[in-house]
């Protein structure tokens, strides 16, 4: 299974990926959550001075994309290009900064990159051909054993969706060969899985004998769409083998060796719990077979639910994030995502709850505090000469680095609350002269620190606050940061 191909990378790089969404429909608010989580990590590591790459892209070679295009009566490429643009537009609207958006239908870079991964696994003796029949979930784009399904014979990710019985000759990957190396890899945290609950789920799965997996489809079933299997013009590479490889394609695998050496392996894959097996079992096995370096960590988040049910296109309970951003603003939605949900568990999304949080924490909380301080400075003709040495709150840092964004923001909002209480208690409007100047210097320094620590979470708000208090003559802005809804 070989030694690692590359080593001695600079500690100053940090490569983060978000999952590669299917583009068979417009994005929903669950996609927005993951994009924001990835963006927080990227902004934080950029602020540390690291060379950061944040990647996502379009999973375009899935059979579900072909079927959705057929239903729409549109050529597949046109269909995936159109939906891909909706995802990119959402990323921009969320104020997320992706460095790479890698398309799966990119024939110039991605097709040869995935064929190269295939060839490396093939040369290692891990790919073979056999006749196969099984139950295929189109939603997951994977085969399931009967014992992995619910009592109605449905996949747990796509309740109410009938599985297809498929029989054909495919290429298979010798996943069974990697059972012990995978157990060792995950137990030792060489591939760290956060949270521990998800790590234990994967180890439990690995306690049962691993079955070899299909990694190709016939041209007929693939509708001639996707990456061709090397040296076999009758088969296409199975979507997960190709889609997972987008993480490598985007940083130069098989087309820019210097770039690839610089950024691979991924430092963190940000993914939802429904695709943990593909990332924690299949993906490292492919890489071990190909003698390539392994990702360092998986951060596995929970789902949004609506009235207790998983949000999904299948169930028809999808919430469009664009309308939410238009109403509340990107930073308000980012705050709600990050502050009000434990990142490791499912949480119920509700516009009503978002409205309550917006008014309580943002309009009445942070926004009102900033407005009070600025108005006090303006009314007293305070001349600001504050040179704040900005620094991270160590507890905020600890929580960002363990993906507990909710706990990090709780710490910042405690500071906001304490500053509000300080103003109420000390009644600065009654102070004059040096006492008032000293008080204003103190509270303005604190609010600048708060803004600095808010940068990864609420970048637009952070910049507005810093700009408000950096001028010698501080003036309260006419429009509040967060007008009440």
Protein Blocks (a to p, Z undefined) as FASTA:
>chain_A
ZZafbghiafkbccdddddddfkbccdfklmmmmmmmmmmmmmmmmnopacdddddddfk
bfklmmmmmmnopafklmmmmmmmmmmmmmmmnopacfbdcdfklmklmmmmmmmmmmmm
mmnopaccddddddddfklopacdfklpcfkopafklghiacdddddddddddfklmmmm
mmmmmmnomaccddfklmmmmmmmmmpccddddfbdcfklnoopajddehiakbccdfkl
mmmmmmmmmnogakamklmmmmpccfbdcddfklmmmmmmmmmmmmmmnopacdfbdcdd
ddddeehiacdfklopaccfklmmmmnopklmmmmmmmmpcfkbccdddfklmmmmmmmm
mmmmmmmmmmmmmmmmmmnopacfbdcdddddfklmmmmmnopamlmmmmmmmmmmmmmm
mmmmnommlpgcjllmmmmmmmmmmmmmmmmmmmmmmmmlmmmmmmmmmpmbacddfbdf
bacZZ
